Amino acid sequence: MKTRTLLFSFLAIALAGCKPSAEKAAETAAAPTAAKSGKPQVLVANYPLQYFAQRIAGDAVEVRFLAPKNEDPAFWQPDEAAITAFQNADLILMNGAGYSKWADKITLPESKVVDTSAAFANNFIEVRDATTHSHGPGGEHSHNGTAFTTWIDFKQATMQVQAVSDALAKLVPAAKDSISKNTEALQGELESLDARMSTLSRRLVQYPLVASHPVYHYMARRYGLNLKSVLWEPDTVLDDTALNDLKGILAGHRARWMIWEGEPNKENVEKLGTLGIQSVVFDPCGNVPASGDFMTVMKANIDAMENAFR
């Protein structure tokens, strides 16, 4: 019996030594995703940067975009886990132009952060006297400050792509040749979009326009749009106050077209129709689209604009 007791004691000690401690298990659970994929981790501020990085680097890196699909990434507030993921990333691609409001409140490793709009920072547009409003789960916010939807000026988008490319080439030098080839192809597609919008701008210059949201500043400047904005959501039915505000704008800005960020509900289209205003969608695509990708969405945007302004 004594021998058997000693044997069980030795087995218990051996098994206890094989079992990871609670602290070790917690460390394993909190380890960065890089430990699972084995690839460099690239964290991005918005969907356009995710698309650019994936197009450029392919399978050489793992690109992660953490903002929920139902939130505007520009006003998203990451939780502790998301912040930790950013801090542990191998590369952090930020949009710049004041895009990620949360980034001013935390510390990110400077050596890993790339501001993709730094090349044209001296041409940022400053917005003043914007109204505070809310939509989605992000709460109230204002568009005061620097205009941040930089990529729908497709010339600026090509510069952001170059910044992404340069950063990825440093991160994974073994993939430098494919990165260069993919960058050239992507920039060529963006230049084609820019050419189409530049051609279209010759027709648009004669049309005063209204936009459903103040996110088209760079597009308006690049392509010469005579544009004023309201603060509407495509799926929110317009009330009398909203329509009266629009009528006030129309008194001095005789627009006949409304540019929407997303597909407006039919009731809104009908109400605008009674004022002689037609609707067209140009989705900035800051978050992951319901279908397709960044490039297909942008091509569809321009198709819609070309059809509307023949």
Secondary structure as UniProt FT lines:
FT   HELIX           2..18
FT   HELIX           22..29
FT   HELIX           34..37
FT   STRAND          41..44
FT   HELIX           47..57
FT   HELIX           58..60
FT   STRAND          62..65
FT   TURN            69..70
FT   TURN            73..75
FT   HELIX           80..88
FT   STRAND          91..94
FT   TURN            97..98
FT   HELIX           101..105
FT   HELIX           110..112
FT   STRAND          113..115
FT   TURN            116..117
FT   HELIX           118..123
FT   STRAND          126..127
FT   STRAND          133..134
FT   HELIX           136..138
FT   STRAND          140..141
FT   STRAND          145..146
FT   HELIX           150..152
FT   HELIX           154..171
FT   HELIX           173..175
FT   HELIX           176..204
FT   TURN            205..206
FT   STRAND          208..211
FT   HELIX           217..223
FT   STRAND          226..229
FT   TURN            234..235
FT   HELIX           240..250
FT   TURN            251..252
FT   STRAND          257..260
FT   HELIX           266..274
FT   TURN            275..276
FT   STRAND          278..281
FT   HELIX           294..308
//
